[in-house]
Amino acid sequence: MRRRDDFTLAVRRGRRAGRPNVVAHLLPPDEGAEAVPPLVGFIVSRTVGNAVVRNSVRRRLRHLVRRQLDRLPAGSLLVVRANPAAGKARPDELAADLESALDRLLRPASKGRR
């Protein structure tokens, strides 16, 4: 995902799941949309660390999401935002947080809380 409009759309209209190291936003495709592969974008701000740390976190997240692509609905938009703690997180912690966030987002939406 490269267009600002796609990021904005996914963050504002998509479902959100937050974890200590990452926040994920998933916008499922519209009804009747053509079957295109899911688009994924990453947000790693300066609060995560310097440029070396940010690029390292982005590469690690990209690698982790690549394994999860087959779980995402075709045509969906996924934005993964790294929290400041992600810069110092161990790889297994980052993987667990991402998987947990995706599990929550891909669970069928409940009608209301009880």
N, C-alpha and C positions, 0 to 999 in steps of 0.2 A: 504494500500500500504506500503510495507516495503523495497523493493529493490531500491537501489540507481539508477539503470538503468531506472526504471519506473519514478522516480522523474525527472531525467535528460531529458528523452524523452518528458514528458508532458510539462516541462518548456521550452524546446528549440523548440519543434514543435507545441505545442498547441496554441490555441487562448488565449489572455490575457485580463483581465478586472481588472483595478485598482480602488480602492476606498480609502478613507482616512484611514480606519482601516485594510483592507485586500486587497490582490491581489490574483486573482484566475486564474489558467491556466487549460484549458480543451482541451484534445486531444480526438476527437471522434474516434470510432473504425474504423479499416480498412474495406474496402468492403469485404464481404464474411467471416468476422470473426465470430467465434462461439459466441453464446449468453451467455456470462458470466456476472455476475453482475458488475457494475462499481466499480472501485477501487479509493479510496480517500486517500490522504496523507496530512499531515499538517507540515508546517515549522514555528516554533516559535523560533526565535533567542534570544540571550542574550540582544539585544537592547530593547526587549519588557519589560524586568524586571528580577527580581531574579527568582530562581527556582519555588517558590510558585506561583508567578504571571504567569510565563510561563505555568505551569501545569494547572492553572485555566483557562487561555485563551484557551489552547488546549482542555480542557474538554468542555468549552462553545461552541467552534467551532464544535467539534465533535457532540454535542447535536443538534446544529442548522443544520448541514449538514444532519444528520439522517432524519430530516423532509423533506429534498429536494431530497433524493435519487431516488424517483420514477420519478422525472423529468429528470434525467440523462440517456442518451442512454446506453443500455447494452454494456458492453465491453469498455466503455470510461475510461479515466484516468483523475482525477481531483486533482490538488494540490492547497491547500489554504495556502497562506503565510500571517502571521500576521505582520502588520506594527508596528513600535514602539508605535504608538498611541493606539493600541488595548489593551495594558496593563491597560490603564486608561479609556477606553471606557465603557459606560453604556451598559448593555445587549441589550437594544432595538436598540442602535446605531450599535452595532456589527451585530445584526440580519438584520437590514436594509441594511447595506453595503454588507453583504454576499448575500442577496436576490437580490440586485441590480446588483451585479457582475454576478451572475448566470443568471439573466434575459438577460443581455447583451450577455453572452457567448452562451446561448441557442437560441438566435435570429438567424434567417438564415443570413449567411454571405452575405454582399452586394458585388457587383462586383467592385465598386470603390467609392471613395468619391466625393462629389460635393460641 
